[in-house]
Amino acid sequence: MSSPEHKGHVLLIEDERNLARYLQLELENEGFRIDVVHDGVSGLEKAFEQEYDLILLNIMLPELSGIEVCRRVREAKDVPIIMITARGEVPDIVTGLDSGANDYLTKPFAIEELFARIRVLLRNREPSTPADITVGDLCIQPAARRVFRGEEEIELTPREYDLLAYLIQNKGQALSREQILSSVWGFDFMGNTNVVDVYIRYLRNKIEKTGSPKLIHTVRGIGYTLRE
């Protein structure tokens, strides 16, 4: 088997021991270092004991849920997190992503798909110092991941920020839901494009307060665009 494009240290938190062993062997064969734990409490302790390049995290865990593990890790670290679950409902996806996950896999999945998503996340962590981007009185500072509307700083979740950054980087363009999913989430949601609508609503509620000019516009039959 060929060497992976990226190698790194991965923490796998998965209570299904057969699946955990399978993933461990496959990832080690690709050149990754793997630490494996089987419950949420041990996973959280391990995540804080060491620095990892990536965390693979099951949602349904004994002792402490994957959602809570993700939330606590995200409060202190920006390590990429891929959540793994047998559930594929949009509310579960949104909950996982809101807790700070970068990506989402529903069982069963092909190992090649996991490798592809790991490569995307590790590649996206390459350092850069992009300039601030503005549309009207809205400004994002990519280097610091901060957002301002006029003088007011707006608090966004990691996924909300990524969505807004994509919209503002493509300001004036009509973007389909499929384009947004592919670019912001890094993968297709198997038809669940309504997760985009959910996050657009979140963004509008935060950046388009009463009296502020509308910035995010619906493009009928296509998707969304951001413009003054």
VOBA-1610 file (N, C-alpha, C; in pm, whole numbers, padded with zeros to 5 digits, always signed):
BEGIN
Met+00086-00120+00000Met+00000+00000+00000Met+00088+00124+00000Ser+00049+00227-00075Ser+00129+00348-00086Ser+00123+00427+00043Ser+00224+00513+00064Ser+00230+00597+00183Ser+00124+00705+00175Pro+00069+00749+00289Pro-00034+00851+00288Pro+00021+00987+00255Glu-00068+01074+00209Glu-00027+01210+00179Glu+00012+01283+00306His-00056+01255+00415His-00027+01316+00545His-00019+01207+00651Lys+00076+01222+00745Lys+00085+01133+00859Lys+00070+01216+00984Gly+00032+01152+01094Gly+00016+01226+01217Gly-00022+01133+01332His-00046+01193+01446His-00081+01122+01568His-00232+01133+01589Val-00302+01020+01592Val-00447+01017+01596Val-00494+00953+01727Leu-00595+01015+01790Leu-00663+00955+01905Leu-00796+00900+01858Leu-00818+00771+01879Leu-00944+00705+01843Leu-01020+00672+01971Ile-01141+00728+01984Ile-01226+00702+02100Ile-01350+00630+02048Glu-01352+00499+02065Glu-01456+00413+02005Glu-01480+00294+02097Asp-01607+00273+02140Asp-01637+00165+02233Asp-01661+00031+02163Glu-01687+00029+02034Glu-01699-00097+01960Glu-01559-00150+01934Arg-01517-00247+02011Arg-01378-00288+02009Arg-01334-00349+01875Asn-01422-00422+01808Asn-01385-00478+01678Asn-01361-00367+01577Leu-01450-00267+01575Leu-01431-00155+01485Leu-01306-00077+01522Ala-01285-00056+01650Ala-01167+00018+01695Ala-01039-00052+01650Arg-01035-00184+01664Arg-00916-00259+01622Arg-00896-00251+01471Tyr-01005-00261+01396Tyr-00997-00251+01250Tyr-00942-00114+01208Leu-00998-00007+01265Leu-00952+00127+01230Leu-00807+00147+01272Gln-00771+00096+01387Gln-00633+00109+01433Gln-00535+00045+01334Leu-00565-00077+01291Leu-00477-00147+01198Leu-00468-00076+01064Glu-00583-00029+01013Glu-00585+00039+00884Glu-00506+00171+00889Leu-00526+00246+00995Leu-00457+00375+01007Leu-00308+00356+01031Glu-00272+00257+01111Glu-00130+00230+01132Glu-00064+00185+01002Asn-00138+00110+00922Asn-00085+00066+00793Asn-00061+00183+00699Glu-00136+00292+00720Glu-00117+00413+00640Glu-00006+00503+00696Gly+00050+00466+00809Gly+00161+00543+00863Gly+00127+00633+00979Phe+00003+00626+01030Phe-00037+00709+01143Phe-00002+00639+01275Arg+00028+00719+01377Arg+00038+00670+01513Arg-00101+00677+01576Ile-00144+00569+01644Ile-00280+00563+01695Ile-00280+00532+01844Asp-00354+00611+01920Asp-00388+00576+02057Asp-00537+00543+02059Val-00574+00435+02127Val-00713+00389+02128Val-00764+00381+02272Val-00882+00439+02297Val-00952+00424+02424Val-01097+00393+02393His-01169+00338+02492His-01302+00284+02465His-01415+00348+02544Asp-01389+00458+02614Asp-01496+00528+02685Asp-01467+00677+02685Gly-01572+00756+02713Gly-01559+00900+02702Gly-01466+00963+02803Val-01469+00914+02928Val-01383+00972+03031Val-01235+00950+02999Ser-01201+00827+02963Ser-01061+00798+02926Ser-01020+00877+02803Gly-01113+00891+02708Gly-01083+00967+02587Gly-01054+01112+02617Leu-01135+01171+02705Leu-01114+01312+02741Leu-00980+01329+02811Glu-00948+01239+02903Glu-00820+01247+02973Glu-00704+01237+02875Lys-00714+01144+02780Lys-00607+01124+02683Lys-00591+01247+02594Ala-00704+01307+02556Ala-00700+01425+02468Ala-00628+01542+02533Phe-00636+01550+02666Phe-00570+01660+02737Phe-00428+01624+02779Glu-00396+01495+02784Glu-00261+01454+02822Glu-00161+01477+02710Gln-00205+01462+02584Gln-00113+01467+02472Gln-00167+01561+02364Glu-00077+01597+02271Glu-00116+01676+02155Glu-00138+01582+02037Tyr-00256+01590+01978Tyr-00291+01505+01864Tyr-00313+01589+01739Asp-00289+01524+01624Asp-00318+01589+01497Asp-00463+01572+01457Leu-00531+01472+01515Leu-00669+01443+01478Leu-00731+01355+01586Ile-00862+01373+01611Ile-00936+01286+01701Ile-01053+01225+01624Leu-01065+01091+01630Leu-01182+01019+01579Leu-01267+00983+01699Leu-01392+01029+01700Leu-01472+01026+01822Leu-01612+00972+01796Asn-01646+00861+01859Asn-01781+00807+01849Asn-01876+00891+01935Ile-01999+00914+01889Ile-02095+00991+01967Ile-02146+00910+02086Met-02184+00783+02063Met-02241+00700+02169Met-02129+00629+02243Leu-02092+00684+02360Leu-01983+00627+02440Leu-02030+00604+02583Pro-01975+00503+02651Pro-02004+00486+02793Pro-01934+00592+02877Glu-01993+00622+02992Glu-01938+00711+03093Glu-01951+00860+03057Leu-01917+00898+02934Leu-01929+01037+02892Leu-01955+01039+02742Ser-02058+01108+02697Ser-02094+01105+02556Ser-01989+01172+02469Gly-01986+01130+02343Gly-01894+01192+02248Gly-01921+01339+02230Ile-02048+01379+02236Ile-02083+01520+02223Ile-02016+01601+02334Glu-02024+01550+02457Glu-01965+01622+02570Glu-01813+01620+02563Val-01754+01509+02521Val-01609+01503+02503Val-01565+01608+02401Cys-01636+01614+02289Cys-01603+01710+02184Cys-01613+01853+02236Arg-01718+01883+02307Arg-01740+02018+02358Arg-01627+02060+02452Arg-01587+01970+02540Arg-01482+02004+02637Arg-01345+02018+02571Val-01317+01929+02475Val-01191+01940+02403Val-01185+02070+02325Arg-01295+02104+02259Arg-01298+02223+02175Arg-01281+02351+02256Glu-01319+02350+02382Glu-01302+02468+02466Glu-01155+02503+02486Ala-01067+02401+02474Ala-00926+02423+02503Ala-00833+02399+02385Lys-00879+02325+02283Lys-00791+02286+02174Lys-00861+02303+02039Asp-00780+02326+01934Asp-00837+02337+01799Asp-00807+02215+01714Val-00774+02102+01779Val-00744+01979+01706Val-00865+01938+01621Pro-00844+01895+01497Pro-00956+01849+01414Pro-01024+01727+01476Ile-01157+01724+01471Ile-01235+01615+01528Ile-01332+01562+01423Ile-01328+01432+01400Ile-01426+01365+01315Ile-01514+01280+01406Met-01645+01305+01403Met-01737+01228+01485Met-01788+01108+01405Ile-01801+00994+01475Ile-01847+00870+01413Ile-01971+00824+01488Thr-02077+00789+01414Thr-02200+00747+01478Thr-02281+00658+01385Ala-02371+00581+01444Ala-02463+00500+01365Ala-02586+00580+01327Arg-02600+00699+01383Arg-02717+00781+01357Arg-02687+00882+01248Gly-02782+00902+01155Gly-02760+00993+01044Gly-02862+01103+01035Glu-02938+01127+01142Glu-03040+01230+01138Glu-02977+01369+01142Val-03039+01463+01071Val-02987+01600+01067Val-02971+01660+01206Pro-03067+01645+01300Pro-03045+01702+01434Pro-02919+01650+01501Asp-02887+01520+01483Asp-02765+01465+01541Asp-02641+01524+01475Ile-02648+01543+01343Ile-02538+01604+01271Ile-02514+01745+01321Val-02621+01822+01332Val-02609+01960+01377Val-02555+01965+01519Thr-02603+01877+01608Thr-02555+01875+01745Thr-02406+01845+01750Gly-02362+01747+01673Gly-02220+01714+01671Gly-02135+01826+01619Leu-02179+01890+01512Leu-02101+01999+01454Leu-02102+02122+01543Asp-02216+02149+01607Asp-02224+02263+01699Asp-02133+02243+01820Ser-02108+02119+01858Ser-02021+02094+01972Ser-01875+02115+01937Gly-01847+02137+01808Gly-01710+02169+01767Gly-01647+02071+01671Ala-01721+01966+01630Ala-01665+01869+01535Ala-01641+01935+01400Asn-01537+01888+01331Asn-01505+01939+01198Asn-01570+01858+01088Asp-01600+01733+01116Asp-01652+01644+01013Asp-01734+01534+01080Tyr-01800+01452+00997Tyr-01901+01359+01048Tyr-01906+01237+00958Leu-01898+01118+01018Leu-01909+00993+00943Leu-02018+00906+01004Thr-02104+00850+00919Thr-02211+00762+00965Thr-02175+00618+00933Lys-02182+00531+01033Lys-02156+00389+01011Lys-02268+00326+00927Pro-02235+00232+00841Pro-02099+00187+00804Pro-02038+00281+00701Phe-01907+00290+00697Phe-01839+00376+00601Phe-01717+00302+00545Ala-01677+00342+00425Ala-01559+00283+00363Ala-01434+00347+00422Ile-01331+00266+00444Ile-01208+00319+00504Ile-01145+00425+00414Glu-01163+00411+00281Glu-01108+00511+00190Glu-01171+00647+00212Glu-01300+00649+00249Glu-01367+00775+00277Glu-01309+00840+00402Leu-01281+00760+00503Leu-01218+00814+00624Leu-01081+00872+00591Phe-01001+00800+00514Phe-00869+00850+00476Phe-00880+00984+00403Ala-00977+00993+00312Ala-00993+01116+00234Ala-01027+01234+00325Arg-01115+01212+00421Arg-01155+01321+00510Arg-01042+01361+00603Ile-00962+01264+00646Ile-00845+01297+00727Ile-00748+01383+00648Arg-00725+01347+00522Arg-00634+01426+00439Arg-00683+01570+00424Val-00813+01586+00403Val-00869+01721+00389Val-00846+01803+00515Leu-00875+01746+00631Leu-00862+01820+00756Leu-00717+01855+00786Leu-00626+01761+00763Leu-00485+01790+00790Leu-00429+01891+00691Arg-00474+01883+00566Arg-00429+01980+00466Arg-00479+02120+00500Asn-00602+02129+00550Asn-00658+02259+00585Asn-00591+02324+00705Arg-00509+02249+00779Arg-00440+02305+00894Arg-00306+02366+00858Glu-00268+02361+00732Glu-00144+02426+00692Glu-00152+02575+00721Pro-00046+02634+00780Pro-00052+02774+00824Pro-00068+02872+00710Ser-00144+02977+00736Ser-00163+03085+00639Ser-00198+03212+00714Thr-00175+03324+00651Thr-00207+03454+00713Thr-00288+03538+00615Pro-00412+03499+00589Pro-00493+03572+00493Pro-00532+03710+00545Ala-00558+03800+00451Ala-00598+03936+00487Ala-00744+03939+00530Asp-00781+04043+00605Asp-00919+04063+00644Asp-01006+04080+00520Ile-01131+04036+00528Ile-01226+04046+00416Ile-01349+04120+00465Thr-01399+04215+00386Thr-01515+04294+00427Thr-01621+04296+00319Val-01745+04303+00364Val-01859+04332+00279Val-01945+04431+00356Gly-01953+04553+00307Gly-02022+04657+00380Gly-01955+04679+00514Asp-02033+04671+00622Asp-01975+04688+00755Asp-01946+04554+00823Leu-01953+04446+00745Leu-01919+04314+00797Leu-01774+04283+00765Cys-01698+04240+00864Cys-01556+04211+00845Cys-01522+04080+00914Ile-01449+03993+00843Ile-01395+03874+00909Ile-01243+03883+00907Gln-01183+03836+01014Gln-01038+03832+01028Gln-00996+03685+01028Pro-00962+03630+00911Pro-00933+03486+00901Pro-00822+03438+00992Ala-00718+03519+01010Ala-00606+03475+01092Ala-00649+03449+01236Ala-00742+03531+01286Ala-00789+03518+01424Ala-00926+03452+01434Arg-00989+03427+01317Arg-01124+03371+01311Arg-01222+03456+01392Arg-01215+03586+01372Arg-01305+03679+01440Arg-01394+03748+01337Val-01515+03786+01382Val-01613+03848+01293Val-01667+03974+01359Phe-01678+04081+01280Phe-01730+04208+01331Phe-01839+04259+01238Arg-01942+04318+01296Arg-02042+04393+01221Arg-02035+04535+01275Gly-01972+04623+01198Gly-01942+04756+01250Gly-01838+04743+01360Glu-01868+04797+01477Glu-01776+04788+01590Glu-01804+04667+01680Glu-01914+04597+01653Glu-01956+04488+01740Glu-01896+04355+01693Glu-01832+04285+01786Glu-01781+04152+01753Glu-01894+04051+01769Ile-01902+03958+01673Ile-02008+03858+01670Ile-01948+03722+01703Glu-02005+03655+01802Glu-01958+03522+01842Glu-02025+03416+01754Leu-01942+03336+01686Leu-01993+03229+01601Leu-01933+03096+01643Thr-02007+02987+01618Thr-01951+02854+01637Thr-01851+02828+01525Pro-01763+02729+01539Pro-01667+02700+01432Pro-01734+02676+01297Arg-01845+02604+01294Arg-01911+02577+01166Arg-01977+02702+01110Glu-02036+02783+01195Glu-02095+02909+01149Glu-01989+02999+01089Tyr-01872+03005+01154Tyr-01764+03087+01099Tyr-01720+03035+00962Asp-01700+02904+00951Asp-01656+02847+00823Asp-01756+02878+00712Leu-01884+02869+00743Leu-01987+02899+00644Leu-01982+03045+00603Leu-01974+03135+00702Leu-01968+03277+00670Leu-01842+03311+00590Ala-01729+03251+00628Ala-01605+03277+00556Ala-01617+03235+00410Tyr-01681+03120+00385Tyr-01698+03074+00247Tyr-01788+03169+00170Leu-01896+03214+00231Leu-01987+03307+00164Leu-01919+03439+00131Ile-01842+03490+00226Ile-01781+03621+00205Ile-01663+03612+00106Gln-01594+03499+00105Gln-01487+03480+00008Gln-01541+03469-00135Asn-01669+03432-00145Asn-01733+03420-00276Asn-01848+03519-00289Lys-01829+03637-00232Lys-01935+03738-00229Lys-01982+03771-00369Gly-02114+03785-00381Gly-02174+03817-00510Gly-02205+03696-00596Gln-02152+03579-00560Gln-02177+03459-00640Gln-02296+03383-00584Ala-02378+03328-00673Ala-02488+03241-00632Ala-02432+03102-00606Leu-02440+03056-00483Leu-02380+02929-00442Leu-02491+02828-00412Ser-02482+02712-00472Ser-02581+02608-00447Ser-02555+02544-00311Arg-02655+02478-00258Arg-02637+02407-00131Arg-02531+02299-00144Glu-02527+02232-00258Glu-02427+02127-00280Glu-02286+02186-00280Gln-02268+02304-00343Gln-02137+02370-00340Gln-02096+02404-00197Ile-02190+02456-00121Ile-02161+02496+00016Ile-02123+02374+00100Leu-02199+02265+00087Leu-02167+02144+00162Leu-02028+02093+00127Ser-01998+02088-00002Ser-01869+02035-00045Ser-01753+02119+00005Ser-01769+02252+00004Ser-01659+02341+00039Ser-01646+02365+00189Val-01758+02372+00258Val-01755+02405+00401Val-01745+02280+00487Trp-01826+02177+00455Trp-01823+02055+00533Trp-01717+01956+00483Gly-01678+01973+00358Gly-01574+01888+00303Gly-01623+01754+00251Phe-01754+01732+00254Phe-01811+01609+00202Phe-01959+01629+00178Asp-02021+01534+00103Asp-02164+01540+00076Asp-02242+01480+00192Phe-02360+01535+00218Phe-02443+01489+00328Phe-02548+01389+00281Met-02522+01318+00171Met-02613+01215+00122Met-02755+01269+00104Gly-02766+01391+00050Gly-02896+01449+00022Gly-02950+01539+00130Asn-02887+01543+00247Asn-02937+01624+00358Asn-02888+01769+00346Thr-02919+01831+00233Thr-02873+01968+00211Thr-02945+02068+00300Asn-03052+02026+00367Asn-03123+02120+00453Asn-03041+02161+00574Val-02929+02092+00602Val-02841+02137+00710Val-02782+02275+00675Val-02766+02303+00545Val-02720+02435+00503Val-02822+02540+00541Asp-02949+02510+00516Asp-03055+02606+00551Asp-03056+02635+00701Val-03031+02531+00781Val-03028+02548+00926Val-02918+02646+00965Tyr-02801+02629+00908Tyr-02689+02715+00945Tyr-02701+02855+00886Ile-02761+02867+00771Ile-02787+03000+00717Ile-02879+03076+00811Arg-02979+03007+00865Arg-03069+03072+00960Arg-02994+03116+01086Tyr-02903+03031+01135Tyr-02823+03069+01250Tyr-02743+03197+01221Leu-02679+03200+01104Leu-02598+03316+01068Leu-02682+03442+01057Arg-02795+03432+00991Arg-02881+03549+00976Arg-02923+03604+01111Asn-02954+03516+01204Asn-02997+03561+01335Asn-02887+03636+01409Lys-02762+03605+01375Lys-02650+03666+01447Lys-02595+03791+01378Ile-02592+03791+01245Ile-02526+03904+01177Ile-02624+04004+01117Glu-02753+03968+01112Glu-02852+04057+01052Glu-02957+04095+01157Lys-02912+04169+01255Lys-03003+04212+01361Lys-03093+04323+01310Thr-03198+04351+01384Thr-03296+04453+01344Thr-03227+04585+01313Gly-03257+04639+01196Gly-03199+04767+01156Gly-03074+04756+01073Ser-03012+04637+01071Ser-02891+04617+00991Ser-02928+04576+00849Pro-02855+04626+00749Pro-02882+04586+00611Pro-02868+04435+00593Lys-02954+04376+00511Lys-02949+04233+00484Lys-02828+04201+00398Leu-02754+04097+00435Leu-02633+04059+00362Leu-02646+03921+00296Ile-02711+03827+00362Ile-02725+03692+00306Ile-02859+03684+00233His-02853+03659+00104His-02974+03658+00021His-03001+03518-00033Thr-03127+03480-00037Thr-03168+03354-00097Thr-03178+03370-00248Val-03117+03278-00321Val-03127+03276-00467Val-03223+03164-00503Arg-03342+03201-00542Arg-03449+03102-00562Arg-03406+02994-00662Gly-03426+02870-00623Gly-03394+02757-00710Gly-03247+02720-00712Ile-03163+02796-00642Ile-03019+02767-00643Ile-02965+02748-00501Gly-02965+02856-00423Gly-02907+02847-00289Gly-02899+02984-00225Tyr-02776+03032-00203Tyr-02756+03157-00131Tyr-02641+03238-00189Thr-02643+03368-00160Thr-02531+03455-00195Thr-02519+03559-00086Leu-02397+03613-00072Leu-02373+03721+00023Leu-02331+03844-00055Arg-02403+03953-00035Arg-02371+04077-00104Arg-02430+04193-00025Glu-02380+04313-00054Glu-02433+04433+00012Glu-02575+04461-00038
//
